[in-house]
Structure formats: C-alpha cells, structure tokens
Amino acid sequence: MKIDRLIGILSVLLQEEKVTAPELADKFEVSRRTINRDIENLCKAGIPIATAQGSGGGIRIMDGYRMDRTLLTSKDMQMILAGLRSLDSVSGSHYYGQLMDKIKAGSADFVSGRDSILIDLSSWYKDTLAPKIELIQQAVEERNLLTFQYYAPKGKSTRSLEPYYLVYKWSSWYVWGWCTEKRDFRLFKLNRMEALVKEDTTFPPREAVPMPDLSDEKIFPGGIKVKALFTRDSQWRLVEEFGIHCFTEREDGSLLFTADYTGKENLLGWLLTFGDKVKVLEPAWVRDALVCTAKNMIELYDTKNCE
C-alpha cells in the first residue's frame, strides 16, 4: 500500500543521515520514478526533505527536524511489549520490566486494547537458567571469554568459548560462539552447561561471524526410517510431536506410524517412553535394541510378576 511505503520511507530517513533514490527503490521494490513521487508527497505533507544531485548526493531530512509522534501504531507497540514480556519471563534481572515501564509511560496515550499475545519462555529450570542467560549476555556485550563444564552424549568436557549469540530454539536456550578447543563455531545447550564462569580475559571480535544454522534439516538430519504400530490412545502424542500426517489409522484402531528419525539413542529413548503401547516394525535393529533393553531392565529389577 502507498501509505505503508510512505511511512517506511520516512522511517528510513529518520534513521539514516542520507539515502539515495536507487537504494529506496531497491528496498521497497518499486521504480525510482515511484520513489521520486513519494518524496514529493512527503514534502507536500510538510516533511522538510532536501535532495542533492551528483557524487555524494542523496535524500535527507533537513537538520533540526523532529517528530513528536512515534511512527509505531498501537498494534506495533503491543507486539513490542509482548516480545519484551517474553524475555522478562526468563530474565534474572528487572531490566526488561523497567524497559516496558519506560515504553508504556511514553506511549500510554495511544496504546489501546488488552494484551492478546502472552509468551512465557520460562521453564522448570528458570532458577538455574536465568543466571546463565544474564551472565552470557554480559559476556557477549563485554567480549569476555566463557568457561564451563559441558555434558554431551560422549561425556563431560571443559570448554572455553567466545560467545556471540544467545539462541532460543526447540523450546531450549543455547549459546553460539567460537569454541577454542574445537577451533570452530559451536552451539551449546545451556541446560548442559555447569560451572559457568565469565573470565576476565577479553577477546577481539572475529571479522566474520556466521549465523548459526538452526534449520531442522541441519540439527535433525533424519536418516533412520521408522515404521511402528501405536495404540489409539497414543494419537495425541504423535500429533503433537510429528503432526497429523505421520500415521494412518488401521481398521483395528491401531496407528501405523512412519517417519524419519535422527540419532539412535534419541529414537530408542523416545520409543521407550511409550512402554507397551508401541510395536516397532522397521528397522529390525531397533526391535533388537528394545528387546535387549527390556531384558536388562528385568534383570536390574529382578522381578517375576508384572501387574
């Protein structure tokens, strides 16, 4: 819409010292002629815009101009407050709450309506998670090395990290940074980190810091094709964890489940949570592994009677 584009152009001009018409045309995916007409319309609306041709020229708002009203709408502010409220749910400090108070105080006259989005990122581990998040935030801002004990499937190790990003994904918190031991960028899960320390040692930021690849294909590459029969009362879990199309209902009411799974240990652990409500059909090695686990459990508990 034209009005949205005009507001967008004005927002850019308020943030940038100077911008060119080709840059605006590329950003808003319109022609340069359209941008020129938009600039004329902004001038007619009373916005003091100056243009200069040639090398070093461009479009800018004249010095000394300011807007008394925010460009954000009431809905925009509600979304911002919802985001801040979600971060406050895992914060170990009062920073986000104080920031929300500041925003509300300056925009109470046009923020209307009740909150329609409530996001709570806290978990059962909030007491231990919030201090880690706060410490990592400080380390990212101040460029301090982090050291910690990390518990991975291969065992416990001591790590040193140049932290760059805090990441919330797959209902968990992670830190992304340069691991000095592996000499590469790594993603570490906060719940597996213990004895976390922000060292006095600082590090110069690296020139090229890649964003972490958080795609499901990267983290959960699949590779194990599973086929299993589940009892009907397992339906809700299958829908929640894999979606409605992961199974077909058979005439006897059982659910024929097919999916690609990643990681042997994760797969076996997941299947065991269903107890006797699942029968694996394929692959054969998964059936064998479950049988061995069941036998070991029987020997561990040394019981002969099952009710």
Disulfide bonds with the S-S distance in Angstrom:
none
